[in-house]
Amino acid sequence: MQKFKEVNNKNILTAEFTPEDNLLDKIKVIFRNPNKISLGELVVQIKKGTECVCTLTVGHSTVKEETPIVINVKDKILFDTGSKYQLKIWSNVLPGKGIYTPIVDNQPLFKIEFAHYTESKSIDIIVPTFNNEDFTVKCFESLRKHTNMDYRIIWVDNGSTDESRKKVLDEIIKHKDYLNIWLKDNTGFVKASNIGLNKTKSDYVVLLNNDTEVTPGWCSIMYNILKENPDAAAIGPLTMKCHSPQSYENVNSYYRLNLNFPKIANLKHKKIADILHTSFENKYFDVCQVTFFCTMFNNRLFKEIGYLPDVYGPGLGDDNETCFNFKKKGKKILFTPEAFCFHNHRTTFNLVYSDDEFRTLQAENTRILRSRCKGI
C-alpha cells in the first residue's frame, strides 16, 4: 500500500502520495455517493511538484451509493520511489462545482487506494540486482524465452547507476508483467529479496540470482513437483561449474546420490536442458538444503518462517538457515536434476568485495549461522 493523505476541496478531489514502487498498475478511487449523483466524465491528473506527468479522462455515469473507479496507469508513468505526487480528479460535466461536494454527513466523499491490481500470476520471480547489468539482461532474456508459464518479474535494484538501470529497463519492458522496485542504497541481497518477497501475490515464488540463465522447462518442472508435494517448502535445479552443491560436479558427493550424468560439460545450455529432461524425467530428491541462486518456494510456507533472516546482509548463510528452519518444521527441501539453470556464481560479490573481504564476510556469517542454528 502506498503512503497518501487526502485533501478535500470544493471543486477538486486531491490525494498526495509517495510511491513505494516505481510502477503502479492501477489506482482505485472509491466515491461515496449517497445522493446517487451521476459523476459523468472525470479528468484525472497526476503531478510531481509543478510538473504534470499524466492527464487521463475517465468516463463514468454510475449512480450507485459507492462507486469504484479504477484508473489504469500501467506503462504511462514510471514513478520515482520516495518522490511526492498529487492525484487530482474533477468533473467535466459539473463546471464550477467539481465533483459535487467533497463532504457528506461530515464524512469524506471518497477514498483512494494505491496498489497493484494485476491478477495473481502462477509464479512471482524476485531478482535482486546491483549493477552487473549485462548479466541481468541475459537473465531476463532467458526468462522471456524459456518460461512457459504465467509469471511476473519483481526486479529489486540495490542502488545501481542510472546507466545500469536504463539498460535493464530496456529489456524488462519486453515482458508481459513486471514490478520494478528501485532502492536508493545497496541494502544487500537478503533485505532486497525480502522487500521483493513482501510484494508477492502468487502461491509459488522464485528467488533468482541476476547472474543466472534459465533453460526450457526450468519453471514448469519445479512447479509441478512442488505442487505435487504440499509438505515441500522449496525446490532447486541442477547447475554446473560453480561451488554450489547443486553443480553437477558436486551433487553426488554432497547429497550422497548416485546419479549417472550424461556428458554435458561443453554443450550449449538448451542442449543440456533437453538431455537432462530426457535422462531424469520426474526425478527429485529430498535433500538437506538447496542454495538460493534459483529456488522455487511454497509462498505460504515461506511466509510462515518470515522469509529470509536478514542478519546475513549481502548473503552467505541465509539459505542455510532458511532450509534449517524449514526442516525444523518438518518440511521437505527438494532437488531435481531434471531442471537446469546456468549460474555464473558470485559475480556481485566479486564486484563489491576483494578476496580478503569476502573471506572475512564468509567467516563472520559462518559464525552467525552456527550460533543461530545449533547442530547445523
C-alpha positions as CSV (number, residue, x, y, z in Angstrom):
1,M,0.0,0.0,0.0
2,Q,1.3,3.5,-0.9
3,K,1.5,6.3,1.6
4,F,-1.0,9.0,0.9
5,K,-3.2,11.7,2.5
6,E,-6.5,13.1,1.2
7,V,-7.0,16.8,0.7
8,N,-10.6,17.9,0.1
9,N,-11.6,20.9,-2.0
10,K,-15.0,22.1,-3.2
11,N,-14.0,21.7,-6.8
12,I,-11.2,19.1,-6.9
13,L,-10.6,15.9,-5.1
14,T,-6.8,15.5,-4.3
15,A,-4.6,12.8,-2.8
16,E,-1.0,13.4,-2.1
17,F,1.0,10.1,-2.2
18,T,4.6,8.8,-2.1
19,P,5.1,5.6,-4.3
20,E,6.9,2.8,-2.7
21,D,7.4,1.2,-6.1
22,N,8.3,2.6,-9.4
23,L,5.4,1.1,-11.3
24,L,1.8,1.1,-10.2
25,D,-0.6,-0.9,-12.3
26,K,-3.7,0.9,-11.2
27,I,-5.1,3.5,-8.8
28,K,-8.5,2.8,-7.4
29,V,-10.8,5.7,-6.3
30,I,-13.9,4.8,-4.3
31,F,-16.5,7.6,-4.2
32,R,-19.2,7.7,-1.5
33,N,-22.3,8.8,-3.4
34,P,-25.3,8.6,-1.1
35,N,-27.4,11.0,-3.2
36,K,-26.7,8.9,-6.3
37,I,-25.5,11.8,-8.4
38,S,-24.1,11.0,-11.8
39,L,-20.3,11.6,-11.8
40,G,-20.2,11.8,-15.6
41,E,-16.8,12.2,-17.3
42,L,-13.9,12.6,-14.9
43,V,-10.5,14.2,-15.5
44,V,-7.6,12.6,-13.7
45,Q,-4.3,14.4,-13.4
46,I,-1.1,13.3,-11.7
47,K,1.5,15.9,-10.8
48,K,5.1,15.8,-9.4
49,G,5.6,19.2,-7.9
50,T,4.5,21.6,-10.6
51,E,5.1,19.1,-13.4
52,C,2.1,17.4,-14.8
53,V,3.2,13.8,-15.6
54,C,-0.1,12.3,-16.7
55,T,-3.7,13.5,-17.6
56,L,-6.4,11.0,-18.3
57,T,-10.1,11.1,-19.0
58,V,-12.3,8.5,-17.3
59,G,-15.9,8.1,-18.5
60,H,-18.3,7.1,-15.7
61,S,-22.0,7.5,-15.2
62,T,-22.8,5.1,-12.3
63,V,-25.3,6.2,-9.7
64,K,-24.5,3.6,-7.1
65,E,-24.0,4.7,-3.4
66,E,-20.4,3.6,-3.5
67,T,-18.7,3.9,-6.9
68,P,-15.3,2.3,-7.5
69,I,-13.3,3.9,-10.4
70,V,-10.1,2.1,-11.5
71,I,-7.5,4.3,-13.2
72,N,-5.0,2.3,-15.3
73,V,-1.6,4.0,-15.2
74,K,0.5,1.0,-16.2
75,D,3.0,1.8,-19.0
76,K,2.1,5.5,-18.7
77,I,4.2,6.5,-15.7
78,L,7.5,5.3,-14.2
79,F,7.3,6.7,-10.7
80,D,10.3,7.9,-8.7
81,T,10.4,6.0,-5.5
82,G,10.2,8.3,-2.5
83,S,9.1,11.4,-4.5
84,K,5.8,13.1,-3.7
85,Y,3.0,13.2,-6.2
86,Q,-0.5,14.6,-6.3
87,L,-3.6,12.9,-7.8
88,K,-6.3,15.4,-8.8
89,I,-9.8,14.5,-10.0
90,W,-12.6,16.8,-11.2
91,S,-15.7,16.5,-13.4
92,N,-16.1,17.9,-16.9
93,V,-19.9,17.8,-16.5
94,L,-20.2,19.9,-13.4
95,P,-18.5,23.2,-14.3
96,G,-17.7,25.4,-11.3
97,K,-18.6,22.6,-8.8
98,G,-16.1,20.0,-9.5
99,I,-17.4,16.6,-8.2
100,Y,-20.4,18.0,-6.3
101,T,-19.3,18.3,-2.6
102,P,-16.4,16.5,-1.0
103,I,-18.1,16.1,2.4
104,V,-21.3,14.1,3.0
105,D,-22.6,13.8,6.6
106,N,-19.2,15.0,7.8
107,Q,-17.5,12.1,6.1
108,P,-15.1,12.4,3.1
109,L,-16.8,11.7,-0.2
110,F,-14.0,9.4,-1.4
111,K,-11.1,7.2,-0.5
112,I,-8.2,6.3,-2.7
113,E,-6.2,3.1,-2.8
114,F,-2.8,2.8,-4.4
115,A,-1.8,-0.8,-5.1
116,H,-1.0,-3.4,-7.8
117,Y,-4.3,-4.8,-9.1
118,T,-2.8,-7.2,-11.6
119,E,-4.3,-10.7,-11.4
120,S,-2.3,-13.1,-9.3
121,K,0.2,-15.0,-11.5
122,S,1.2,-18.6,-11.2
123,I,4.8,-17.5,-10.3
124,D,6.4,-14.4,-8.9
125,I,10.1,-14.2,-9.7
126,I,12.2,-12.0,-7.4
127,V,15.5,-10.8,-8.9
128,P,17.7,-8.6,-6.7
129,T,20.5,-6.7,-8.6
130,F,23.4,-4.4,-8.1
131,N,24.9,-3.1,-11.3
132,N,26.3,-6.0,-13.4
133,E,23.6,-5.1,-15.9
134,D,24.9,-7.3,-18.7
135,F,24.3,-10.4,-16.5
136,T,20.8,-9.1,-15.6
137,V,19.8,-8.6,-19.2
138,K,20.9,-12.1,-20.1
139,C,18.9,-13.4,-17.2
140,F,15.8,-11.6,-18.2
141,E,16.2,-12.6,-21.8
142,S,16.4,-16.2,-20.8
143,L,13.2,-15.8,-18.6
144,R,11.4,-14.3,-21.6
145,K,12.5,-17.1,-24.0
146,H,12.3,-20.2,-21.7
147,T,9.5,-19.6,-19.1
148,N,6.4,-21.4,-20.4
149,M,4.1,-20.3,-17.5
150,D,2.5,-17.1,-16.5
151,Y,5.0,-15.1,-14.4
152,R,5.8,-11.7,-13.0
153,I,9.3,-10.4,-12.5
154,I,9.8,-8.4,-9.3
155,W,13.1,-6.6,-10.0
156,V,14.6,-5.1,-6.8
157,D,17.5,-2.9,-7.7
158,N,20.0,-2.2,-4.9
159,G,21.1,1.4,-5.8
160,S,22.6,0.7,-9.2
161,T,23.7,3.5,-11.5
162,D,21.2,5.2,-13.8
163,E,23.0,3.8,-16.8
164,S,22.8,0.3,-15.4
165,R,19.1,0.6,-14.7
166,K,18.3,2.0,-18.1
167,K,19.9,-0.9,-19.8
168,V,17.9,-3.4,-17.7
169,L,14.7,-1.4,-18.2
170,D,15.1,-1.7,-21.9
171,E,14.8,-5.4,-21.6
172,I,12.2,-5.8,-18.8
173,I,9.6,-3.7,-20.7
174,K,9.6,-6.6,-23.2
175,H,8.0,-8.8,-20.6
176,K,4.2,-9.1,-20.1
177,D,4.2,-8.4,-16.4
178,Y,6.8,-6.9,-14.1
179,L,7.3,-4.8,-11.0
180,N,10.3,-2.5,-10.6
181,I,11.5,-1.6,-7.1
182,W,14.5,0.8,-7.2
183,L,16.2,1.3,-3.8
184,K,18.3,4.3,-3.1
185,D,21.2,2.4,-1.5
186,N,22.7,-1.1,-1.6
187,T,20.8,-2.9,1.2
188,G,22.3,-6.3,0.3
189,F,20.9,-9.4,-1.3
190,V,18.9,-10.6,1.8
191,K,17.0,-7.4,2.5
192,A,16.3,-6.7,-1.2
193,S,15.0,-10.3,-1.5
194,N,12.6,-9.8,1.4
195,I,11.4,-6.5,0.0
196,G,10.5,-8.3,-3.2
197,L,9.0,-11.3,-1.4
198,N,6.7,-9.0,0.6
199,K,5.3,-7.8,-2.7
200,T,4.4,-11.3,-3.9
201,K,0.8,-12.4,-4.5
202,S,1.3,-15.9,-6.0
203,D,1.2,-19.3,-4.3
204,Y,4.7,-20.1,-5.6
205,V,7.7,-17.7,-5.8
206,V,11.2,-17.9,-7.1
207,L,14.4,-16.3,-5.8
208,L,16.7,-15.9,-8.8
209,N,20.2,-14.5,-8.9
210,N,20.7,-12.0,-11.7
211,D,23.8,-13.9,-13.0
212,T,21.8,-16.9,-13.9
213,E,20.4,-18.1,-17.2
214,V,17.3,-20.4,-17.2
215,T,16.6,-23.0,-19.8
216,P,13.5,-24.6,-21.4
217,G,11.2,-26.3,-18.8
218,W,13.0,-24.9,-15.8
219,C,9.9,-23.3,-14.2
220,S,7.2,-25.8,-15.0
221,I,9.3,-28.8,-13.9
222,M,9.9,-27.4,-10.4
223,Y,6.4,-26.0,-10.2
224,N,4.8,-29.4,-11.0
225,I,7.0,-31.2,-8.5
226,L,6.4,-28.7,-5.7
227,K,2.6,-28.6,-6.3
228,E,2.5,-32.4,-6.0
229,N,4.3,-32.2,-2.7
230,P,2.4,-29.9,-0.3
231,D,4.8,-30.7,2.5
232,A,7.7,-29.5,0.5
233,A,8.8,-25.9,1.1
234,A,11.4,-25.4,-1.7
235,I,12.9,-27.0,-4.7
236,G,16.1,-26.2,-6.6
237,P,17.5,-27.3,-10.0
238,L,20.9,-28.6,-11.3
239,T,23.6,-26.1,-12.3
240,M,27.2,-26.5,-13.4
241,K,30.8,-25.4,-13.0
242,C,30.4,-23.5,-9.7
243,H,30.8,-24.1,-6.0
244,S,27.1,-24.9,-5.4
245,P,26.3,-28.3,-4.0
246,Q,23.8,-28.4,-6.9
247,S,26.5,-28.2,-9.5
248,Y,26.6,-31.5,-11.4
249,E,30.3,-32.0,-10.4
250,N,29.3,-31.9,-6.7
251,V,25.7,-33.3,-6.5
252,N,26.6,-37.0,-5.9
253,S,29.2,-36.3,-3.2
254,Y,27.3,-33.6,-1.4
255,Y,23.8,-35.2,-1.4
256,R,25.2,-38.8,-1.3
257,L,23.4,-39.7,-4.5
258,N,24.5,-42.0,-7.3
259,L,23.3,-40.2,-10.4
260,N,24.7,-41.3,-13.7
261,F,25.2,-38.0,-15.6
262,P,25.5,-38.0,-19.4
263,K,28.3,-36.0,-20.9
264,I,27.1,-32.4,-20.8
265,A,30.1,-30.3,-19.8
266,N,30.8,-28.5,-23.1
267,L,27.3,-28.3,-24.5
268,K,25.0,-25.3,-25.0
269,H,22.5,-24.7,-22.2
270,K,19.5,-25.6,-24.2
271,K,21.0,-28.9,-25.3
272,I,21.9,-29.7,-21.7
273,A,18.3,-29.0,-20.6
274,D,17.0,-31.3,-23.3
275,I,19.3,-34.1,-22.2
276,L,18.6,-33.7,-18.5
277,H,14.9,-33.7,-19.1
278,T,15.1,-37.0,-21.0
279,S,17.6,-38.6,-18.5
280,F,15.9,-37.5,-15.3
281,E,12.2,-37.0,-16.0
282,N,10.1,-36.8,-12.9
283,K,13.2,-37.4,-10.7
284,Y,13.6,-35.5,-7.5
285,F,15.2,-36.0,-4.1
286,D,14.6,-34.8,-0.5
287,V,17.8,-33.2,0.5
288,C,19.3,-31.2,3.4
289,Q,19.3,-27.9,1.7
290,V,19.5,-26.0,-1.6
291,T,21.2,-22.8,-2.4
292,F,19.1,-19.9,-3.5
293,F,20.6,-18.9,-6.8
294,C,17.4,-20.4,-8.4
295,T,14.9,-21.7,-5.9
296,M,11.1,-22.1,-6.0
297,F,9.2,-21.8,-2.8
298,N,5.7,-22.6,-1.5
299,N,4.9,-19.0,-0.6
300,R,2.6,-19.8,2.3
301,L,5.3,-21.9,4.0
302,F,7.9,-19.3,3.2
303,K,5.8,-16.6,4.8
304,E,5.3,-18.7,7.9
305,I,9.0,-18.6,8.8
306,G,9.2,-14.8,8.0
307,Y,11.1,-15.2,4.7
308,L,14.9,-14.8,4.8
309,P,16.8,-14.0,8.0
310,D,18.3,-10.5,7.4
311,V,21.3,-10.9,9.7
312,Y,23.4,-12.2,6.8
313,G,23.4,-8.9,4.9
314,P,24.7,-9.5,1.4
315,G,24.2,-13.2,1.7
316,L,26.2,-16.3,2.7
317,G,24.2,-18.2,5.3
318,D,20.7,-17.1,4.7
319,D,19.9,-20.1,2.5
320,N,21.4,-22.5,5.1
321,E,19.4,-21.1,8.0
322,T,16.2,-20.9,5.9
323,C,16.5,-24.6,4.9
324,F,17.3,-25.4,8.6
325,N,14.1,-23.6,9.7
326,F,12.0,-25.5,7.1
327,K,13.4,-28.8,8.3
328,K,12.7,-27.9,11.9
329,K,9.0,-27.6,10.9
330,G,9.1,-31.0,9.2
331,K,9.0,-29.6,5.7
332,K,10.9,-31.1,2.7
333,I,13.6,-29.5,0.6
334,L,13.7,-30.9,-2.8
335,F,16.4,-31.1,-5.6
336,T,15.6,-32.1,-9.2
337,P,18.3,-32.9,-11.8
338,E,15.6,-32.6,-14.5
339,A,15.6,-28.8,-14.4
340,F,18.7,-26.9,-15.3
341,C,19.8,-23.3,-14.6
342,F,23.2,-22.0,-15.5
343,H,24.9,-19.9,-12.8
344,N,27.9,-17.7,-13.3
345,H,28.3,-17.6,-9.5
346,R,29.3,-14.8,-7.1
347,T,29.6,-12.1,-9.8
348,T,28.1,-9.4,-7.4
349,F,30.4,-10.5,-4.6
350,N,33.3,-10.2,-6.9
351,L,32.2,-6.7,-7.9
352,V,31.9,-5.5,-4.4
353,Y,34.4,-7.4,-2.3
354,S,38.1,-8.2,-2.5
355,D,39.2,-11.8,-1.9
356,D,40.2,-10.9,1.7
357,E,37.0,-9.1,2.4
358,F,34.9,-12.0,1.0
359,R,36.8,-14.5,3.3
360,T,36.2,-12.2,6.3
361,L,32.5,-11.9,5.5
362,Q,32.2,-15.7,4.9
363,A,33.9,-16.4,8.3
364,E,31.7,-14.0,10.2
365,N,28.5,-15.3,8.6
366,T,29.5,-18.8,9.3
367,R,29.9,-17.8,13.0
368,I,26.5,-16.3,13.0
369,L,24.9,-19.3,11.3
370,R,26.4,-21.7,13.9
371,S,25.3,-19.6,16.8
372,R,21.7,-19.4,15.5
373,C,21.3,-23.0,14.1
374,K,22.7,-25.4,16.7
375,G,23.8,-28.7,15.1
376,I,23.8,-27.5,11.6
